[in-house]
């Protein structure tokens, strides 16, 4: 039985939608990781500044 054109594309099948959803989740997790790292290094820089002031 031939597959229809709509179901033959990467986003037309259920498998393609799952991969797209997984990719979007992965990108969102990377965004959160980068924000957390940015805040961490900002706090580290402030701590370093305070430590240098005390010396």
C-alpha positions in Angstrom: 0.0 0.0 0.0 1.6 3.3 -1.0 2.1 6.0 1.5 0.5 9.4 0.9 2.7 12.4 0.1 1.6 14.2 3.4 2.8 11.3 5.5 6.1 10.8 3.6 7.8 14.0 4.7 9.9 14.3 7.8 7.2 16.4 9.6 4.3 14.4 8.1 4.9 11.3 10.1 4.5 10.8 13.8 8.2 9.9 14.1 9.2 13.3 12.6 7.0 15.1 15.1 8.6 13.3 18.0 12.0 14.2 16.7 11.0 17.9 16.3 9.5 17.9 19.8 12.6 16.4 21.2 14.8 18.9 19.4 12.8 21.8 20.7 13.1 20.4 24.3 16.8 20.0 23.8 17.2 23.6 22.7 15.1 24.9 25.6 17.3 22.9 28.1 20.4 24.4 26.5 19.0 27.9 26.9 18.3 27.3 30.6 21.8 25.8 31.0 23.4 28.9 29.4 21.4 31.3 31.6 22.4 29.4 34.7 26.1 29.4 33.7 25.8 33.2 33.0 24.3 33.9 36.4 27.0 31.6 38.0 29.9 33.5 36.4 28.3 36.8 37.2 28.1 35.9 40.9 31.6 34.5 40.7 32.9 37.8 39.3 31.1 39.8 42.1 32.6 37.5 44.7 36.0 37.9 43.2 35.6 41.7 43.3 34.6 41.6 47.0 37.6 39.3 47.8 40.0 41.6 46.0 38.6 44.6 47.9 39.4 42.9 51.2 43.0 42.4 50.3 
